[in-house]
Amino acid sequence: MNQEQDILQLKQQVARYESMNSYQDDEIDLKELWNVIWQGKWKIIFITMIFSVASVFYALSLPNIYKSEALLAPAEEQSGGLGGMASQLGGLASLAGVNLGAGKSDKTSLALEIMKSRAFLFKFIEKYDITANLMAVKSWNSELNQLHYDQDVYNYVSNEWGNKDKGLLNQKPSLQAAYRTLKGIINIEQSPENSMVTISIEHLSPYIAQQWVMWFIDGINEEMKSRDLLEAQNAIGFLNTQLETTRVSGLQEIIYQLIEEQTKTIMFASVRDEYVLKTIDPALAPELKSGPQRPLICMIGFILGFILSVLIVLIRHFNYKN
């Protein structure tokens, strides 16, 4: 029995000794790491300074980016349309044995989705021919309000894509490439609190950013207006056809009122420019840049340089040690 207790005590002492040695080894490792870093401090400082200076030059080489934005409100919807008549004449239609349905479409949500669609952005790019100002601008001269284009991409004087001297001809970006670039600089948001819509566009020129926002608002209002006009005209044509074949007086009354409402829709769309989105705060040419964030770029360069230099010093030390 005593022999077993002695063996147990011996095992406990060995375990305590091993734990103490492990703790001491950890302390030695941490001290070794610190000593290695301290010995390589000049190398760390040198590499960190190189990264810092490079990040400063890189940040200064980036051109300023300006963001123009407009605040819009959903325009009041007219009471006309097939959806409106469905709610107004639902009882009368049911007496005549016709179910017109109910509900009202959310034109604002539809307009937001259309603005983000490929079809709308394709049409926007082609209508205003913005590919050069979208894909080939290199910088903007604020004093002369002039754009400078990348000569390897686009020749503004001859209005040609590519560089003849380098044999780069007919290198105009595709419509899909222009679409991807445009989608990256445009932002469309709707506030969940008050349904206000914000449209913003970034560009090297504040005046182009402002112009594009204004074109964008005009474009979506025209698109929604043309859709409703076409729908109303088609509806009137269909209702006139049904009126010629209907002999039930109750149905004729409903059809006449539907035609009247569709006529109101056409009149409303024809006289209203801001059809679906009404401008509350128009787009301006901003005086202050929105980017790039040069201090952040410099800070990231400094941190990356410091981390990389420490890793280089530690890796070289342990490779040499092994």
C-alpha positions as CSV (number, residue, x, y, z in Angstrom):
1,M,0.0,0.0,0.0
2,N,2.8,2.4,0.9
3,Q,4.6,1.5,-2.3
4,E,1.5,2.5,-4.4
5,Q,1.2,5.8,-2.6
6,D,4.9,6.5,-3.3
7,I,4.4,5.8,-6.9
8,L,1.3,8.1,-7.0
9,Q,3.2,10.9,-5.4
10,L,6.1,10.4,-7.8
11,K,3.7,10.7,-10.8
12,Q,2.2,13.9,-9.4
13,Q,5.6,15.4,-8.9
14,V,6.6,14.5,-12.5
15,A,3.4,16.1,-13.8
16,R,4.0,19.3,-11.8
17,Y,7.6,19.4,-13.1
18,E,6.5,18.9,-16.7
19,S,3.8,21.7,-16.4
20,M,6.4,24.1,-14.9
21,N,8.8,23.3,-17.7
22,S,6.1,23.8,-20.3
23,Y,5.2,27.2,-18.8
24,Q,8.9,28.1,-18.8
25,D,9.2,27.0,-22.4
26,D,6.3,29.3,-23.3
27,E,7.9,32.2,-21.5
28,I,11.2,31.4,-23.4
29,D,9.3,31.3,-26.7
30,L,7.6,34.6,-26.1
31,K,10.9,36.2,-25.1
32,E,12.5,34.7,-28.1
33,L,9.9,36.1,-30.4
34,W,10.2,39.5,-28.9
35,N,14.0,39.4,-29.2
36,V,13.8,38.3,-32.8
37,I,11.4,41.2,-33.6
38,W,13.6,43.7,-31.7
39,Q,16.7,42.5,-33.5
40,G,15.0,42.9,-36.8
41,K,13.4,46.3,-36.0
42,W,15.3,48.2,-38.6
43,K,14.2,45.8,-41.3
44,I,10.6,46.1,-40.1
45,I,10.8,49.8,-40.1
46,F,12.3,49.9,-43.6
47,I,9.7,47.6,-45.1
48,T,6.9,49.4,-43.3
49,M,8.1,52.7,-44.6
50,I,8.3,51.4,-48.2
51,F,4.7,50.2,-48.0
52,S,3.6,53.5,-46.4
53,V,5.3,55.7,-49.0
54,A,4.0,53.5,-51.8
55,S,0.4,53.7,-50.4
56,V,0.7,57.5,-50.2
57,F,1.8,57.8,-53.8
58,Y,-0.9,55.4,-54.9
59,A,-3.6,57.3,-53.0
60,L,-2.4,60.6,-54.5
61,S,-2.4,59.1,-58.0
62,L,-6.1,58.2,-57.8
63,P,-8.4,60.9,-59.3
64,N,-11.2,62.4,-57.2
65,I,-14.7,60.8,-57.5
66,Y,-17.8,62.9,-57.2
67,K,-21.3,61.7,-56.3
68,S,-24.5,63.5,-57.3
69,E,-27.8,62.4,-55.8
70,A,-31.4,63.3,-56.0
71,L,-34.2,62.7,-53.5
72,L,-37.6,61.6,-55.0
73,A,-41.0,60.9,-53.7
74,P,-43.6,58.5,-55.2
75,A,-46.0,60.6,-57.3
76,E,-49.7,60.4,-56.3
77,E,-51.5,57.7,-58.3
78,Q,-54.6,58.6,-60.2
79,S,-57.8,56.8,-59.4
80,G,-58.1,55.6,-63.0
81,G,-57.0,52.4,-64.6
82,L,-58.4,48.9,-64.6
83,G,-57.3,48.3,-61.0
84,G,-59.1,51.4,-59.8
85,M,-62.2,50.5,-61.7
86,A,-62.1,47.0,-60.2
87,S,-62.6,48.5,-56.7
88,Q,-65.1,51.1,-57.8
89,L,-67.3,49.0,-59.9
90,G,-66.9,45.6,-58.2
91,G,-70.4,45.6,-56.9
92,L,-72.0,46.6,-60.2
93,A,-69.9,44.1,-62.1
94,S,-70.9,41.3,-59.8
95,L,-74.6,42.1,-60.4
96,A,-73.9,41.8,-64.1
97,G,-72.1,38.5,-63.5
98,V,-68.6,39.8,-64.2
99,N,-65.6,39.6,-61.8
100,L,-63.2,42.5,-62.4
101,G,-60.8,41.6,-59.6
102,A,-59.3,44.0,-57.1
103,G,-56.1,45.5,-55.9
104,K,-53.7,48.3,-56.9
105,S,-50.3,47.8,-58.3
106,D,-47.3,49.5,-56.6
107,K,-45.9,51.6,-59.4
108,T,-43.0,52.8,-57.3
109,S,-41.7,49.3,-56.5
110,L,-42.1,48.4,-60.2
111,A,-40.2,51.5,-61.2
112,L,-37.3,50.7,-58.9
113,E,-37.0,47.2,-60.3
114,I,-37.1,48.5,-63.9
115,M,-34.3,51.0,-63.1
116,K,-32.1,48.1,-62.0
117,S,-32.9,45.9,-65.0
118,R,-30.6,45.2,-67.9
119,A,-33.2,46.3,-70.5
120,F,-33.5,49.8,-69.0
121,L,-29.8,50.3,-68.5
122,F,-29.1,49.1,-72.0
123,K,-31.5,51.6,-73.3
124,F,-30.1,54.3,-71.2
125,I,-26.5,53.7,-72.4
126,E,-27.6,53.6,-76.1
127,K,-30.0,56.6,-75.9
128,Y,-27.4,59.0,-74.4
129,D,-24.3,57.3,-75.9
130,I,-22.4,57.4,-72.6
131,T,-20.0,54.6,-73.3
132,A,-17.0,56.9,-73.8
133,N,-17.6,58.9,-70.7
134,L,-18.4,55.7,-68.8
135,M,-15.4,53.5,-69.8
136,A,-12.6,55.7,-71.2
137,V,-12.4,58.8,-68.9
138,K,-9.0,59.0,-67.2
139,S,-9.3,62.3,-65.3
140,W,-11.2,65.6,-65.1
141,N,-9.8,69.1,-65.2
142,S,-11.8,71.1,-62.7
143,E,-10.5,74.5,-63.9
144,L,-11.4,74.0,-67.5
145,N,-14.2,71.5,-66.9
146,Q,-12.6,69.1,-69.4
147,L,-12.4,65.4,-69.5
148,H,-9.2,63.6,-70.3
149,Y,-9.6,60.2,-72.0
150,D,-7.2,57.2,-72.0
151,Q,-5.7,57.4,-75.5
152,D,-5.1,53.7,-75.5
153,V,-8.8,53.2,-75.1
154,Y,-10.6,56.0,-76.8
155,N,-9.6,58.9,-79.2
156,Y,-11.9,61.8,-78.5
157,V,-10.8,63.9,-81.5
158,S,-11.5,61.2,-84.1
159,N,-14.2,59.5,-82.0
160,E,-12.5,56.2,-82.5
161,W,-11.9,53.4,-80.0
162,G,-8.4,52.0,-79.7
163,N,-4.9,53.3,-80.6
164,K,-3.7,53.2,-84.2
165,D,-0.1,53.4,-83.2
166,K,-0.4,50.3,-81.1
167,G,-2.6,48.5,-83.5
168,L,-5.6,48.5,-81.1
169,L,-8.6,49.3,-83.3
170,N,-12.3,48.6,-82.9
171,Q,-11.9,47.9,-79.2
172,K,-15.2,49.5,-78.1
173,P,-16.5,47.9,-75.0
174,S,-19.6,45.7,-75.4
175,L,-23.0,46.8,-74.1
176,Q,-22.8,44.3,-71.3
177,A,-19.4,45.6,-70.2
178,A,-20.8,49.1,-70.1
179,Y,-23.8,47.8,-68.2
180,R,-21.6,46.3,-65.5
181,T,-19.6,49.5,-65.2
182,L,-22.8,51.7,-64.9
183,K,-24.4,49.4,-62.4
184,G,-21.2,49.7,-60.2
185,I,-21.5,53.5,-60.0
186,I,-25.2,53.9,-59.6
187,N,-27.1,53.4,-56.4
188,I,-30.9,53.3,-56.0
189,E,-32.5,53.1,-52.5
190,Q,-35.9,53.5,-51.0
191,S,-36.4,54.4,-47.4
192,P,-38.6,51.9,-45.6
193,E,-39.9,54.7,-43.3
194,N,-41.2,57.3,-45.7
195,S,-40.9,55.6,-49.1
196,M,-38.6,58.3,-50.3
197,V,-36.3,57.2,-53.2
198,T,-32.6,58.3,-53.5
199,I,-30.8,58.0,-56.8
200,S,-27.0,58.6,-56.8
201,I,-24.3,58.3,-59.5
202,E,-20.5,58.6,-59.1
203,H,-18.2,59.9,-61.8
204,L,-14.9,61.7,-62.2
205,S,-16.8,64.8,-63.3
206,P,-19.4,66.2,-61.0
207,Y,-21.3,67.7,-63.9
208,I,-21.6,64.4,-65.7
209,A,-22.8,62.7,-62.5
210,Q,-25.4,65.4,-62.1
211,Q,-26.5,65.1,-65.8
212,W,-26.8,61.3,-65.6
213,V,-29.0,61.5,-62.5
214,M,-31.3,63.9,-64.2
215,W,-31.4,61.7,-67.3
216,F,-32.1,58.7,-65.2
217,I,-35.1,60.3,-63.5
218,D,-36.5,61.5,-66.8
219,G,-35.9,58.0,-68.3
220,I,-37.8,56.1,-65.7
221,N,-40.8,58.6,-65.7
222,E,-40.9,58.3,-69.5
223,E,-40.7,54.5,-69.4
224,M,-43.5,54.1,-66.8
225,K,-45.6,56.7,-68.7
226,S,-45.2,54.9,-72.1
227,R,-46.1,51.6,-70.5
228,D,-49.3,52.9,-69.0
229,L,-50.2,54.7,-72.2
230,L,-49.8,51.6,-74.2
231,E,-51.8,49.6,-71.6
232,A,-54.6,52.1,-71.6
233,Q,-54.8,52.3,-75.4
234,N,-54.9,48.5,-75.7
235,A,-57.5,48.4,-73.0
236,I,-59.7,51.0,-74.8
237,G,-59.4,49.0,-78.1
238,F,-60.4,45.8,-76.3
239,L,-63.3,47.5,-74.5
240,N,-64.6,49.0,-77.7
241,T,-64.6,45.6,-79.3
242,Q,-66.5,44.2,-76.3
243,L,-68.9,47.0,-76.4
244,E,-69.9,46.2,-80.0
245,T,-70.7,42.6,-79.1
246,T,-72.5,43.3,-75.8
247,R,-76.2,43.8,-75.5
248,V,-76.6,43.6,-71.7
249,S,-77.2,47.2,-70.4
250,G,-75.4,46.5,-67.1
251,L,-72.3,45.4,-68.9
252,Q,-72.4,48.3,-71.3
253,E,-72.5,50.7,-68.5
254,I,-69.5,49.1,-66.9
255,I,-67.6,49.2,-70.2
256,Y,-68.4,52.9,-70.8
257,Q,-67.1,53.7,-67.4
258,L,-63.9,51.6,-67.9
259,I,-63.3,53.4,-71.2
260,E,-63.8,56.8,-69.4
261,E,-61.2,55.8,-66.8
262,Q,-58.7,54.6,-69.4
263,T,-59.2,57.9,-71.2
264,K,-58.4,59.7,-67.9
265,T,-55.3,57.7,-67.6
266,I,-54.1,58.7,-71.1
267,M,-54.8,62.4,-70.3
268,F,-53.1,62.2,-67.0
269,A,-50.0,60.6,-68.5
270,S,-49.9,63.1,-71.3
271,V,-49.8,66.2,-69.1
272,R,-47.6,65.0,-66.3
273,D,-43.9,64.9,-66.7
274,E,-43.0,63.5,-63.3
275,Y,-45.3,60.6,-63.8
276,V,-44.1,58.1,-61.2
277,L,-41.3,59.8,-59.2
278,K,-41.5,63.4,-58.2
279,T,-38.3,65.4,-57.5
280,I,-38.0,66.7,-53.9
281,D,-34.3,67.6,-53.9
282,P,-32.8,67.8,-57.4
283,A,-29.3,66.6,-58.3
284,L,-26.5,69.1,-58.0
285,A,-22.9,69.1,-59.2
286,P,-21.1,68.4,-56.0
287,E,-18.1,70.6,-55.0
288,L,-16.7,68.1,-52.5
289,K,-15.4,64.7,-53.6
290,S,-16.9,61.4,-52.3
291,G,-13.7,59.4,-52.8
292,P,-11.2,58.0,-52.8
293,Q,-10.6,57.7,-49.0
294,R,-6.9,58.5,-49.2
295,P,-6.2,58.4,-45.4
296,L,-7.8,54.9,-45.2
297,I,-5.6,53.7,-48.1
298,C,-2.5,55.0,-46.4
299,M,-3.4,53.4,-43.1
300,I,-4.1,50.1,-44.8
301,G,-0.7,50.3,-46.6
302,F,1.1,51.0,-43.2
303,I,-0.6,48.0,-41.5
304,L,0.1,45.6,-44.3
305,G,3.7,46.7,-44.5
306,F,4.1,46.2,-40.7
307,I,2.5,42.8,-40.6
308,L,4.4,41.6,-43.7
309,S,7.7,42.8,-42.4
310,V,7.2,41.1,-39.0
311,L,6.3,37.8,-40.7
312,I,9.4,38.1,-42.9
313,V,11.7,38.6,-39.9
314,L,10.2,35.7,-38.0
315,I,10.1,33.3,-40.9
316,R,13.8,34.0,-41.8
317,H,14.8,33.6,-38.2
318,F,13.1,30.2,-37.7
319,N,14.3,28.9,-41.1
320,Y,17.9,29.8,-40.2
321,K,17.4,28.2,-36.8
322,N,16.1,25.0,-38.2
